[in-house]
Amino acid sequence: MTPASKPVVESSSASKRSLDLRALFAAFKKRLTRVLVGLVLVGIFAGGAVDFIPLPLLDRLDGIIYDLRLRLTAPGGLDPRVVIVDIDEKSLREREAGGEGRWPWPRDRLALLTNSLFDDYNISVLGFDVIFSERDESSGIKNLHQLASGDLKSSKEFQAQYSKLKSKLDFDGQFAQSFKDRAVVLGFSFLNPGDTNHKGALPDSILTLEQLPLSLVSPMIRQGYTGNLESLQKAAADGGHINPVVDPDGILRKVPMLIVDDGKYYESLSLASARTLLGGLPIDGVVQNPNSLFGGLVSLDVGGAPLPVDQNLYSFIPYRGPYGSFEYISASDVLNKSIPKERLDGKIVLIGTTAPGLLDLRATPVGKAYPGVEIHANLITGILDGTIKQTPIWGTAATLASIALLGLVLALSLPLLSPLLSSLASLLSLCIATAVNFLAYKQGFVLPVAGLLSTILMVYLLNIGYGYFIESRGKKLITGLFGQYVPPELVDEMAQDPASFSMEGESRELTILFSDVRGFTTISESLDAKTLSEFINAFLTPFTRVIYKNRGTIDKYMGDCIMAFWGAPLSDADHARHGLISAFEMLKAMELLNAEFIQKGWPPIKVGIGLNSGRVSVGNMGSEIRLAYTVMGDAVNLASRLEGITKEYGAAIIIGEETRKELPDLIAREVDRVRVKGKDVAVTIYEPLGFEGDVSTEALLALKLFDAALASYRSQQWDQAQGQFEALLKDYASSGETLYQLYLERIENLRDSPPGSGWDGSYTFTKK
């Protein structure tokens, strides 16, 4: 009778649940090294997030990620409001070729250019991304002045001519005059730290330190500058610096909106141009938005409108796209008036250069040779549209919190997960972190994310690398030792703690199984060698799978016989149960096999299985020449004998009394008390029928009648016992015909030769 597996699962589920927490704790303890190293990594990246630990690579990665986000979200297309009048290669051609010649141009030509832009093309604002710090003496006025104040000082005729020519040859004066009452913004430059030289003049400052104390912000501070000629700067409507912020990787991502010099704040060319366009809106310091998460956002108050900046008063450059996001018009075309008025009418015009020889090309997120003048154009449109991104005050705190929280979860959980689940969990974490950061960027917040992504990646690589280099080595060791004996699943489990397993001999409580095909000699004689090999493989393979599935260890194959045991090398508190379940499932597999064998013309098989439990020696045993991982002891010998006598009782499975004691929910028939060959002490043997709830009512009734008949037999009530066994044979032959017939034969023999009053009801076998 073959039992279903459901009662087995139910009977063992409680014990399995009780072991879950202990197993989890044990697994965590075994992986403590990985957990601790993972926590150290989390601590390092958390320290890097608050600049406690210098990690310049993270800044570089954040820059790369920022560039990628910017390129993915850049609006692209031309912004028609800003036009760049370009001192390009065409403009630098000689006059005969339609250009103005090499730079710098005489300022009377620049005055002509300025007048043409305002008078002929009606532009709104003109910004110069050019510095005019030196006087223009190309007209020869310097030489005339020297003559007028020297050798020809007394010449009235020369002095009269000089007075007439003086204004015509004063190109700087003409250039300054072209600025009068017009929205012209000049650019100037602050020098590098430590350089205190002053050249030219600065425009009026926009704020003082009293208005915006350094206790509120940390602006760029400079002590030297290169400004424009004083006459030019005074004639211009305003001025702004053209200093960028170049990151350590050489990429230009930000521009300081304000820089401090001599206790005063000076604005950028882009901010000055935008304010000039809007009527000179004032800057009233900085504001913090108290409604924002974790404290606020820092902005410059420009006429009541917020201009996002960080604590250093830097603003991100809102690049629209690659070079060419604004219309470029050659300066020579403006001077020659060869373009339609509508292309410049009402526009903001910036004068700059794209000519390679003039060295105003910068490395940016959208191009490695990007014209500096277009950077100012991007900032002007960003200020006007309010599209400049924000680095919030709470960005660092949010990054630190996310690294600490997610890093802690991964450091504690990944060591307990399989490589596949670890990969999926890490990939999911990376995707969530990236998506949240990208959504924040779309909302206008630039948050650092390299630290978080690096934490996830490094904790994952730690666990995968540890598993590959450390645990795989342990797995290879375990596989080498036990791979031929135990299933791969147990090898994986054992590899978690390889130091706990060895092949040295030890004493353990195990359950041992012997399985043998009955009449195999006759079967083998009917098959040729090749077919016999296929035949043996055909039934040994599924039997082995059953044993492996139930956590068994294959000891050896002996022709048609399998020897297996449970409880070593991996401890198994349910070794008896797993052994018996394997025996039941082997019988099921045999039924399926026989159907296949008959179709192939092979003889069907019958299997006898003996199971016994007890304390035995297990380990590597043999000789110096050859060793094998095996078990030895009385319990092993008895299991072998039980398999041998199954055919005597017509039972497929017989188990020993120790196995029976391990399975209180098992319904089993006490078959006999026997002394097997080589043993003087009688043992009780059983035929397992199934687990509680799985045995039919008819089988239970037959079992009850058999127990009564066996009691009569052992009390030497031969007539009563004979009647009871005959009744069983008549009414329940299917439940044990061979067994009933065996006892009827014994009763007949014992009548002729009574065993005496000291008989214990046992039977002695004289053969294996």
C-alpha positions in Angstrom: 0.0 0.0 0.0 1.4 3.4 -1.1 0.8 6.4 1.2 0.1 9.9 -0.1 2.5 12.6 0.9 0.1 15.1 2.4 0.0 13.7 6.0 3.8 13.7 6.0 3.9 17.4 5.1 1.4 18.2 7.7 3.1 16.2 10.4 6.4 17.9 9.8 5.3 21.5 9.1 5.2 22.5 12.8 8.8 21.4 13.4 9.9 23.1 10.2 8.3 26.4 11.3 10.0 26.1 14.7 13.3 25.8 13.0 12.8 28.8 10.6 14.0 31.5 13.0 16.9 29.5 14.2 17.9 28.6 10.6 17.7 32.3 9.6 19.8 33.3 12.6 22.3 30.6 11.7 22.5 31.7 8.1 23.0 35.3 9.2 25.8 34.3 11.5 27.6 32.3 8.8 27.5 35.4 6.6 28.5 37.8 9.3 31.8 38.8 7.5 29.9 39.8 4.4 27.4 41.8 6.4 30.1 43.6 8.3 32.0 44.5 5.1 28.8 45.6 3.5 28.1 47.9 6.4 31.6 49.4 6.2 30.9 50.1 2.5 27.7 51.8 3.4 29.5 53.9 6.0 32.2 55.0 3.5 29.6 56.1 0.9 27.5 57.8 3.6 30.7 59.7 4.7 31.3 60.6 1.1 27.8 62.1 0.8 28.5 64.6 3.5 32.2 65.2 2.4 33.4 63.6 5.6 35.3 61.1 3.5 36.8 62.5 0.3 35.5 60.5 -2.7 36.3 62.6 -5.8 35.3 59.8 -8.1 31.7 60.2 -6.8 31.7 63.9 -7.8 33.0 62.8 -11.3 30.2 60.2 -11.5 27.6 62.7 -10.4 28.8 65.1 -13.1 28.5 62.3 -15.8 25.0 61.5 -14.5 24.0 65.2 -14.6 25.2 65.5 -18.1 23.2 62.5 -19.2 20.0 63.8 -17.5 20.6 67.2 -19.1 21.0 65.7 -22.6 18.0 63.5 -22.2 15.7 66.4 -21.1 17.1 69.3 -23.1 14.2 70.9 -25.0 16.3 71.4 -28.2 15.3 73.7 -31.0 16.1 77.4 -31.5 15.1 80.0 -29.0 14.1 83.0 -31.2 14.5 85.6 -28.4 18.3 85.6 -28.4 20.6 86.0 -31.4 24.3 85.7 -31.4 26.2 88.2 -33.6 29.3 86.1 -34.3 32.8 87.2 -34.9 33.3 84.2 -37.1 35.8 83.1 -39.7 33.8 85.0 -42.3 34.0 88.2 -40.3 37.8 87.9 -39.9 38.4 87.8 -43.7 40.1 90.8 -45.3 37.9 93.7 -46.4 38.3 92.7 -50.0 36.6 89.3 -49.1 33.7 91.0 -47.3 35.1 90.7 -43.8 36.6 93.1 -41.3 40.1 91.7 -41.0 41.8 90.1 -38.1 40.8 90.8 -34.5 40.8 93.1 -32.6 38.8 95.4 -34.9 39.1 99.2 -34.8 36.5 100.5 -32.4 35.0 102.8 -34.9 33.8 99.6 -36.7 32.4 98.3 -33.4 30.7 101.6 -32.9 29.2 101.2 -36.4 28.2 97.7 -35.5 26.5 98.9 -32.3 24.7 101.7 -34.1 23.5 99.4 -36.9 22.1 96.9 -34.4 20.1 99.5 -32.5 19.2 101.9 -35.4 18.8 99.6 -38.4 17.7 96.4 -36.6 15.9 97.7 -33.5 17.4 95.2 -31.0 16.3 95.3 -27.4 19.6 94.5 -25.5 23.2 94.2 -26.6 25.6 92.2 -24.5 29.3 91.9 -25.3 31.1 88.7 -24.4 34.3 90.7 -25.2 36.4 92.8 -22.9 37.8 96.1 -24.0 40.5 96.8 -21.4 43.1 98.4 -23.7 42.8 101.7 -25.6 42.4 101.6 -29.4 45.3 103.5 -30.9 44.9 102.0 -34.4 43.9 105.4 -35.8 47.3 107.0 -35.1 45.8 109.4 -32.6 48.5 108.6 -30.1 51.2 109.8 -32.5 49.3 112.9 -33.4 48.9 113.7 -29.7 52.6 113.3 -29.1 53.3 115.7 -32.0 50.6 118.1 -30.8 52.1 118.2 -27.3 55.7 118.1 -28.5 57.5 119.2 -31.7 54.4 120.8 -33.3 53.0 122.4 -30.2 53.7 125.8 -31.5 52.4 125.1 -35.0 49.0 126.8 -35.2 48.2 125.1 -38.5 48.9 121.6 -37.1 47.0 122.3 -33.9 44.0 123.4 -36.0 44.0 120.2 -38.1 44.6 118.2 -34.9 41.5 119.7 -33.3 39.4 118.8 -36.4 40.7 115.2 -36.5 40.8 114.5 -32.8 37.2 113.4 -32.5 37.2 111.4 -35.7 40.3 109.5 -34.7 39.1 108.8 -31.1 37.7 105.4 -31.8 37.1 104.6 -28.1 35.1 107.8 -27.8 33.0 106.9 -30.8 32.4 103.4 -29.4 31.4 104.9 -26.0 29.1 107.3 -27.7 27.3 104.4 -29.5 26.3 103.1 -26.0 24.6 106.3 -25.0 21.0 105.8 -23.9 21.1 102.2 -25.1 20.7 98.9 -23.3 24.3 97.8 -23.7 25.9 95.4 -21.2 29.7 94.9 -21.2 31.4 91.8 -20.0 34.4 91.7 -17.7 36.4 89.0 -16.0 37.6 88.3 -12.4 41.1 86.9 -12.2 42.2 83.6 -10.6 42.7 83.4 -6.8 45.8 85.1 -5.7 46.0 87.5 -8.7 45.3 91.0 -7.3 45.9 93.0 -10.5 43.3 95.6 -11.4 42.8 96.6 -15.0 40.1 98.7 -16.4 36.9 99.6 -14.5 34.1 97.6 -13.0 30.4 98.5 -13.2 28.5 99.5 -10.1 28.1 96.7 -7.7 24.6 95.1 -7.2 24.9 94.4 -3.5 27.2 94.8 -0.5 28.2 92.5 2.2 26.0 94.4 4.6 23.0 93.6 2.4 24.0 90.0 1.9 26.3 88.8 4.7 28.7 85.9 4.1 27.1 84.2 7.1 24.1 83.4 4.7 26.1 82.3 1.6 29.5 81.2 0.5 30.1 83.1 -2.8 33.2 83.1 -5.0 35.6 85.8 -3.7 38.1 87.4 -6.0 40.6 90.3 -5.6 41.7 91.0 -9.1 39.9 91.7 -12.4 40.2 92.7 -16.0 37.5 95.3 -16.7 36.7 97.6 -19.6 37.9 101.1 -20.2 36.3 103.5 -17.7 34.8 105.6 -20.5 33.2 102.5 -22.0 31.9 101.1 -18.8 30.4 104.4 -17.7 28.7 104.8 -21.0 27.2 101.3 -20.9 23.9 100.5 -19.2 25.5 97.8 -17.1 28.2 95.1 -16.9 28.5 91.5 -15.9 31.3 89.1 -15.3 31.9 86.2 -17.7 33.5 83.8 -15.2 32.3 80.2 -15.4 32.7 77.5 -12.8 34.8 74.7 -14.3 34.3 71.4 -12.5 37.4 69.2 -11.7 36.6 67.1 -14.8 37.0 70.2 -17.0 33.2 70.5 -17.8 31.4 73.8 -17.5 28.0 73.2 -15.7 27.5 76.3 -13.6 28.0 80.0 -13.6 28.3 82.2 -10.4 25.3 84.6 -10.5 27.2 86.9 -8.0 31.0 87.2 -7.2 32.4 89.2 -4.4 35.3 91.7 -4.9 36.4 94.2 -2.3 33.2 93.6 -0.2 30.8 94.1 -3.1 28.7 91.7 -5.2 29.0 91.8 -9.0 26.5 90.0 -11.2 27.1 87.8 -14.3 26.7 89.0 -17.8 23.6 86.8 -18.3 21.9 88.2 -15.2 22.8 91.8 -16.0 21.5 91.3 -19.6 18.2 89.8 -18.3 17.7 92.5 -15.7 18.5 95.2 -18.3 15.8 93.7 -20.6 13.3 93.8 -17.7 14.0 97.4 -16.9 16.8 97.0 -14.3 15.0 94.9 -11.7 16.8 95.1 -8.4 18.4 92.2 -6.5 17.2 92.1 -2.9 19.4 89.4 -1.5 18.5 85.8 -1.1 15.4 84.1 0.0 14.7 80.6 1.5 11.4 78.9 0.7 10.3 77.7 4.2 7.6 75.5 2.6 10.2 73.2 0.9 11.1 69.9 2.4 13.9 69.7 5.0 14.3 73.5 5.3 14.2 75.3 2.0 15.6 76.4 -1.3 18.0 79.2 -1.8 17.2 81.8 -4.5 18.2 85.3 -5.4 15.3 87.7 -5.1 15.3 89.5 -8.5 12.6 92.0 -8.5 10.4 89.6 -6.4 11.1 86.7 -8.7 13.2 83.8 -7.4 16.4 82.9 -9.3 17.6 79.5 -8.1 21.2 79.3 -6.8 23.1 77.1 -4.4 24.9 78.2 -1.2 27.8 79.4 -3.4 25.4 81.5 -5.5 26.0 79.3 -8.5 23.3 78.5 -11.0 23.2 75.5 -13.3 23.4 76.4 -17.0 20.1 75.3 -18.6 21.6 74.1 -21.9 18.9 73.9 -24.5 20.9 71.5 -26.6 24.2 71.2 -28.6 25.9 74.1 -30.3 23.5 75.9 -32.5 20.5 76.2 -30.1 20.5 80.0 -30.9 20.6 81.7 -34.3 24.1 82.9 -35.3 24.5 85.9 -37.6 27.9 86.9 -38.9 29.1 90.3 -37.7 30.2 91.2 -41.2 26.6 90.6 -42.4 25.3 93.1 -39.9 27.9 95.7 -40.9 27.2 95.1 -44.5 23.4 95.2 -43.7 22.9 92.1 -45.8 20.3 90.4 -43.5 16.6 91.2 -43.2 15.6 93.4 -40.3 13.1 90.9 -38.9 15.9 88.5 -38.0 17.1 90.9 -35.3 14.1 93.1 -34.6 13.4 93.2 -30.8 15.9 90.5 -30.0 18.5 90.2 -27.3 21.8 90.2 -29.1 25.1 88.9 -27.7 28.3 89.6 -29.5 30.9 86.8 -29.2 33.1 84.6 -31.2 33.1 81.0 -32.5 36.4 81.5 -34.4 38.8 78.8 -33.2 41.7 81.1 -33.1 40.1 83.5 -30.6 39.9 80.7 -27.9 36.4 81.1 -26.6 35.4 77.4 -26.9 34.5 75.5 -23.7 33.9 71.9 -22.7 30.2 71.5 -21.7 27.8 68.6 -21.1 26.4 69.1 -24.6 29.7 69.6 -26.5 33.4 69.5 -26.1 34.0 72.7 -28.2 31.0 74.9 -27.2 31.1 78.7 -27.8 31.3 80.6 -24.6 28.8 83.2 -25.9 26.1 80.6 -26.2 26.5 79.7 -22.5 25.4 83.3 -21.7 22.5 82.9 -24.1 21.3 79.7 -22.4 21.4 81.4 -19.0 19.5 84.5 -20.2 16.7 82.3 -21.5 16.7 80.2 -18.4 16.4 83.3 -16.2 13.5 84.6 -18.3 11.7 81.3 -18.4 12.4 80.2 -14.9 13.9 76.9 -16.1 17.1 76.9 -14.1 17.5 73.8 -11.9 17.8 73.9 -8.2 20.2 72.2 -5.8 18.0 72.1 -2.6 19.4 72.6 0.9 18.0 69.2 1.8 19.7 67.4 -1.1 22.6 66.2 1.1 20.4 65.1 3.9 18.1 63.2 1.5 21.2 61.5 -0.1 22.6 60.5 3.2 19.3 59.1 4.4 18.8 57.1 1.2 22.3 55.7 1.4 22.0 54.7 5.0 18.5 53.2 4.7 18.8 51.4 1.4 22.4 50.4 2.0 21.6 49.0 5.4 18.7 46.9 4.0 20.9 45.5 1.2 23.9 44.9 3.4 21.7 42.8 5.7 19.6 41.0 3.2 21.8 40.3 0.2 24.0 37.8 2.0 20.9 35.7 2.8 19.6 35.7 -0.8 20.6 33.5 -3.8 22.7 35.1 -6.5 19.6 35.4 -8.7 17.5 37.1 -6.0 20.5 39.3 -5.0 20.8 40.4 -8.7 17.1 41.1 -9.0 16.9 43.0 -5.6 20.0 45.1 -6.6 18.7 45.8 -10.1 15.3 46.9 -8.7 17.0 49.2 -6.1 19.2 50.7 -8.9 16.1 51.3 -11.1 14.1 52.8 -8.2 16.9 55.1 -7.2 17.5 56.2 -10.8 13.8 56.8 -11.5 13.3 58.8 -8.3 16.3 60.9 -9.0 15.2 61.5 -12.6 11.7 62.5 -11.6 13.2 65.0 -9.1 15.3 66.4 -11.9 12.2 66.8 -14.0 10.7 68.8 -11.2 13.7 71.1 -11.1 15.8 69.5 -8.4 19.4 68.4 -9.0 20.1 65.7 -6.4 23.4 63.8 -6.2 22.8 60.1 -6.9 26.3 58.6 -7.6 26.8 57.8 -3.9 23.6 55.9 -3.7 24.1 54.0 -6.9 27.7 53.2 -5.9 26.5 51.9 -2.6 24.0 49.6 -4.2 26.5 48.4 -6.8 29.4 47.8 -4.4 27.3 46.0 -1.8 26.0 43.8 -4.6 29.5 43.2 -6.1 30.7 42.4 -2.6 28.2 39.6 -2.1 28.5 38.3 -5.7 32.3 38.4 -5.5 32.4 36.8 -2.1 30.0 34.1 -3.3 32.1 33.5 -6.3 35.6 33.6 -4.9 35.0 32.4 -1.3 31.8 30.3 -1.3 32.4 28.8 -4.7 35.8 27.6 -3.3 33.9 26.0 -0.4 31.4 24.6 -2.8 34.1 23.1 -4.9 35.6 21.5 -1.8 32.2 20.1 -0.7 31.5 19.0 -4.3 34.8 17.2 -4.5 34.2 15.5 -1.2 30.5 14.7 -1.3 29.3 15.5 -4.9 29.1 11.8 -5.8 27.1 11.0 -2.8 24.6 13.8 -2.2 22.3 15.8 -4.5 23.3 19.2 -5.8 20.8 20.9 -3.5 22.5 19.5 -0.5 25.9 20.4 -1.8 24.7 24.1 -2.1 23.4 24.0 1.4 26.6 22.4 2.7 28.7 25.0 0.8 27.2 27.7 3.0 29.4 26.4 5.9 32.0 24.0 4.4 34.0 24.0 7.6 31.3 22.1 9.3 31.7 19.1 7.0 34.4 16.6 6.6 34.9 13.0 5.8 36.5 12.0 9.1 34.7 9.2 10.9 32.0 10.1 13.4 29.1 8.4 15.2 25.6 9.5 14.2 22.0 8.5 14.4 21.1 7.6 10.8 18.5 5.7 8.8 19.9 3.2 6.3 18.1 1.8 3.2 18.9 -1.2 1.1 17.0 -1.9 -2.1 17.3 -5.0 -4.3 15.6 -6.2 -7.4 14.2 -9.7 -6.8 15.1 -12.4 -9.2 17.7 -10.2 -10.9 20.0 -13.1 -11.8 17.3 -14.7 -13.9 16.5 -11.3 -15.5 20.1 -10.6 -16.3 20.5 -14.0 -18.0 17.7 -13.1 -20.4 19.3 -9.8 -21.6 22.4 -9.1 -23.6 25.2 -7.0 -22.1 24.1 -3.7 -23.8 20.5 -4.1 -23.0 21.3 -5.2 -19.4 23.3 -2.0 -18.9 20.3 0.1 -20.2 18.0 -1.9 -18.0 19.9 -1.3 -14.9 20.3 2.4 -15.6 16.6 2.6 -16.3 15.6 1.8 -12.8 18.6 3.0 -10.8 18.2 6.6 -12.2 14.6 7.2 -11.0 15.4 5.5 -7.7 18.4 7.7 -7.2 16.3 10.8 -8.0 13.8 9.9 -5.3 16.6 9.5 -2.7 18.1 12.8 -3.7 14.8 14.5 -3.6 14.3 13.4 0.0 17.8 14.6 1.1 19.4 11.2 1.0 23.0 10.2 0.5 23.9 7.4 -2.0 26.4 5.1 -0.3 27.0 2.8 -3.3 25.5 0.8 -6.1 26.0 -3.0 -6.0 24.7 -4.3 -9.3 21.0 -4.0 -8.9 21.2 -3.0 -5.3 21.2 0.6 -3.9 22.5 1.4 -0.4 21.6 4.9 0.9 21.3 6.7 4.2 19.8 9.8 5.8 21.3 12.1 8.4 24.9 12.5 7.0 26.8 14.4 5.9 24.1 17.0 6.5 22.2 16.5 9.7 18.6 15.6 9.3 16.2 15.4 12.3 13.6 13.7 10.1 16.0 11.1 8.7 13.7 8.1 9.4 10.7 9.9 7.8 12.7 10.9 4.7 14.0 7.4 4.3 10.6 5.8 4.5 9.1 8.4 2.1 11.9 7.5 -0.3 11.0 3.8 0.0 7.3 4.5 -0.7 8.2 6.8 -3.7 10.6 4.1 -5.1 7.6 1.7 -5.2 5.6 4.3 -7.1 8.5 4.8 -9.5 8.7 1.0 -10.0 5.0 0.8 -11.1 5.6 3.5 -13.8 8.8 1.7 -14.8 7.1 -1.6 -15.2 4.6 -0.2 -17.7 7.5 1.2 -19.8 9.5 -2.1 -19.5 6.6 -4.2 -20.7 6.2 -1.8 -23.8 9.9 -2.3 -24.5 9.7 -6.1 -24.1 11.7 -6.1 -20.9 10.7 -8.1 -17.8 9.0 -6.2 -15.0 10.8 -5.9 -11.7 9.9 -6.3 -8.1 11.9 -4.5 -5.4 12.5 -5.4 -1.8 13.5 -2.6 0.5 14.9 -2.8 4.0 15.1 0.2 6.4 16.6 0.5 9.8 17.7 3.4 12.1 20.4 3.5 14.7 23.8 4.8 15.8 26.5 4.0 13.3 29.9 5.1 12.2 30.0 7.3 9.1 33.0 8.7 7.3 35.7 7.9 4.8 36.6 4.3 5.2 38.6 1.8 3.2 42.3 1.5 2.6 45.3 3.7 1.9 44.7 3.0 -1.8 41.0 3.6 -2.0 38.5 5.3 0.4 34.8 5.7 0.3 32.3 7.8 2.3 30.2 5.0 3.9 28.4 3.8 7.1 29.2 0.8 9.3 27.6 -0.8 12.3 24.9 -3.2 13.5 22.1 -0.9 12.3 23.6 -1.1 8.8 23.8 -4.9 8.9 20.3 -5.2 10.1 19.0 -3.0 7.3 20.7 -5.3 4.8 19.2 -8.3 6.4 15.7 -6.8 6.4 15.9 -6.2 2.7 16.9 -9.8 2.2 13.9 -11.2 4.1 11.3 -9.0 2.5 10.5 -11.8 0.1 9.9 -14.2 3.0 7.0 -12.2 4.1 5.7 -11.0 0.7 6.4 -7.4 1.8 7.9 -4.7 -0.4 9.2 -2.8 2.6 10.3 -4.0 6.0 11.6 -1.6 8.7 13.3 -2.2 12.0 11.9 -1.3 15.4 14.1 1.8 15.8 12.7 3.2 12.6 9.2 2.5 13.8 9.9 4.4 17.0 10.9 7.5 15.1 7.6 7.6 13.3 4.7 7.8 15.8 2.2 8.7 13.1 3.0 5.6 11.0 0.5 2.8 10.5 2.6 -0.3 10.4 2.0 -4.1 10.8 4.2 -5.9 13.3 5.3 -8.7 11.0 7.5 -10.8 13.3 10.2 -11.0 15.8 13.3 -12.4 14.2 16.9 -13.3 14.8 18.7 -12.5 11.6 21.9 -14.2 10.6 24.8 -12.9 12.7 22.5 -11.6 15.5 21.6 -13.4 18.7 19.1 -10.9 20.0 15.6 -11.0 18.5 14.2 -7.7 16.9 10.7 -6.8 16.0 10.2 -6.0 12.4 7.3 -4.1 10.7 5.7 -3.6 7.3 4.7 0.1 6.9 1.2 0.5 5.5 1.0 4.3 5.4 0.7 7.4 7.6 -2.3 8.2 9.7 -5.2 9.3 7.6 -3.9 7.6 4.5 -4.7 3.9 5.2 -8.1 2.5 4.1 -10.7 1.2 6.6 -10.4 -2.3 5.1 -6.6 -2.3 5.6 -7.0 -1.1 9.2 -9.6 -4.0 9.9 -7.2 -6.5 8.4 -4.4 -5.2 10.5 -6.5 -5.5 13.7 -7.4 -9.1 12.8 -3.7 -9.9 12.1 -2.6 -8.5 15.4 -5.1 -10.7 17.2 -3.9 -13.8 15.2 -0.3 -12.9 15.9 -1.1 -12.7 19.7 -2.7 -16.2 19.6 0.3 -17.5 17.7 2.8 -16.2 20.2 0.7 -17.6 23.1 0.9 -21.0 21.4 -2.9 -21.2 20.9 -2.3 -23.1 17.7 -5.9 -24.0 16.8 -7.2 -20.5 17.5 -4.3 -18.9 15.6 -4.8 -21.3 12.7 -8.5 -20.3 12.4 -7.7 -16.6 12.5 -5.0 -16.8 9.8 -7.3 -19.0 7.6 -10.0 -16.4 8.0 -7.6 -13.7 7.0 -6.4 -15.7 4.0 -10.0 -16.2 2.9 -11.3 -12.6 3.4 -8.2 -10.4 3.1 -5.8 -12.3 0.9 -4.8 -9.2 -1.0 -3.5 -7.6 2.2 -0.9 -10.3 2.9 -1.4 -13.7 1.4 2.2 -14.7 1.6 2.4 -13.6 5.2 -0.7 -15.5 6.3 0.4 -18.6 4.5 3.8 -18.3 6.2 2.2 -18.4 9.7 -0.1 -21.3 8.8 3.0 -23.3 7.8 4.8 -22.3 11.0 1.8 -23.4 13.1 1.8 -26.8 11.5 5.5 -27.3 12.2 5.2 -26.0 15.8 2.4 -28.4 16.6 4.8 -31.3 15.7 7.7 -29.7 17.6 6.4 -27.4 20.3 8.8 -24.6 21.2 8.3 -24.8 25.0 7.2 -22.5 27.7 10.1 -20.1 27.4 9.5 -19.3 23.7 9.3 -15.5 22.9 7.6 -16.0 19.6 10.7 -15.1 17.5 12.0 -16.8 14.4 15.6 -17.4 13.6 16.9 -17.0 10.0 19.9 -19.1 9.1 20.5 -17.4 5.8 21.0 -13.8 4.7 
